[in-house]
Amino acid sequence: MVLVNAIDSVLRFLVYSYFHFGLWKELTVNFLLYSIPILSVLLYFFTCIFCIKFLLNKTKKFKSKNIKFPLGLYVISTIIAIFLSPIQYKISNLVLAEIFSKEPEPYENMEFIEIYGTMNFSLETCSWVSIIILSIYFYNIYKKNEIKIEE
């Protein structure tokens, strides 16, 4: 679960970085409203594909005798999961303070709220859809292995 949370944190960091870049470059509201959800869907889609391919490769070579706890991966994932979100929010506050201190302000309050809401909606939706897809995939692997064991 920690690894999933770390991967999700990295993907969110990338989308937030694009969001801040778009605000900093004063991209149009409509462009940001469409490009942020597309970026979110693409990032989560390719991450799911990568995870499924990785798991396919691992399940072909799987032997229950060789199971070891991946301590290094666990520690790195835990550090990423714990520290990346606060860093992201701190950077976000600094960038937004810089952007909205400009005269005239590049975005109206309602435009910013609309962009921010769209970004959060797309991130949450992509996150949950990815978890559901990967859960179904894990369940199918489990069922296939269960059938092989019974034979």
N, C-alpha and C positions, 0 to 999 in steps of 0.2 A: 504494500500500500504506500510505503514511503517513496518508492521509486515512481509510482504513478503520480503522486503529489509533486515530486521534484520535476517530472516531465511537464506536468500541467503548469507549474510555476515558470518554467523556462518559456513555454509557449505564450503564456500571459505576458511575460516580460517583453517578448518580441512584439506582440500586438500593441502593448502600451507604448513601446518605443516608436513604433510606426505612428501611433496616434499623436505622440508628442512631436515627432518630426513633421507630421502634417500640419499641426497647429503652428509650429515654429516657422514653417515655410509659407504659412497662410494659404493653404490649399482651400479650395471652395468647399462649402458645407456639403453640397450634393456629392462631390467627389469622395469626401471622407465618409459620408453616410453609406455609400455603395462599396468603397474599397476596403473598409475595415471588416465588414462581415465576410467579404470574399477572401481576404487574407486569413481570417480566422478559420474559415471552412477549409481552405487549402492546407494550412499548417496542421490542423487536426487530422485531416484526411491522410496526408502523407505520413504523419506520425503513426496513425493506425495501420497503414499499409506496411510501414517499416517494422512495427511491432509484430504484426502477423507473420511477415516473412522471417523475422528473427526467431519467433516461436516455432514456426514450421521447421526451421533448421535445427533448433534445439531439441524438439520432440523426436526427430529422426535419430538423434544420437543419445537419447535419454536412457540412462541405466540407473535404477534406484540405488545401486551400491555406491555410485560415485557422487552422491548428493553431499555438497559442502555448503555451509552458510557463507555467502559472499560478503564478508565483513567490510572489505574496502568499498565495494559498491554501496553497501548500506550506509556507511559513514558519510560518503560523498553525497548520496541522495538526501540524507538527513540534513546535512549542512545547507544544501541548495534549498530544500523545502522550508527550512526554518528562516534562513536569512534573505532569500531573494525577494520575497514579498515586501518586507519592511524597506529594503533598499529601493525597490520599485516605487513604493509610495513616497519615500523621501525625495527621490529624483522627480517624481510627478509633481510634488508640491513646489520644488524649485523651478521647474520648467514652466508650470502654470503661473507662478508668481511673476516670472520674467515676461511671459507672453501677455498677461493682462495688465502689466504696468506700462505698456506702450500706449501712446496717445496718437490717434484714436485707437480704441480697442479693436482688434481685428475681427472679433466675433461678438455678437449679441449674447446675452445670458441664455436666452431660450435656444439659440443655435448650439451653444456649447453643451447645454443639458441634453439636447436631442442627440448630438454626436456621442456624448459620453454614455447615454442610455443605450444607444444602438450598439456601441462597443461592448458594454457589459452584457447585454442580452445575447449578442452573438457569441461571446466567450462562454457564458454559462450554458447556452444551448449546445455548442460544439463540444464542450466538456462532458456534458451528460450523454449526448449521443455517442461519443467515443467510448465512454465507460460502458454503455449498453452494448455496443457492437463488440467490444473486446470481451465482455462478460459472456455474451452468446458464443463467441468463438472459443473461449476457455471451457465453457460447458460442453460444447461439441467435442473438443479434445478429450475432456474427461470421460464422456460417454464412449468414445471410440476406444480409449484405453481400458475402460471397464469391460467392454465387450471382448477385447483381446485377452484380458486376464481370465474371464470365465471360460474361454475356449481352452 
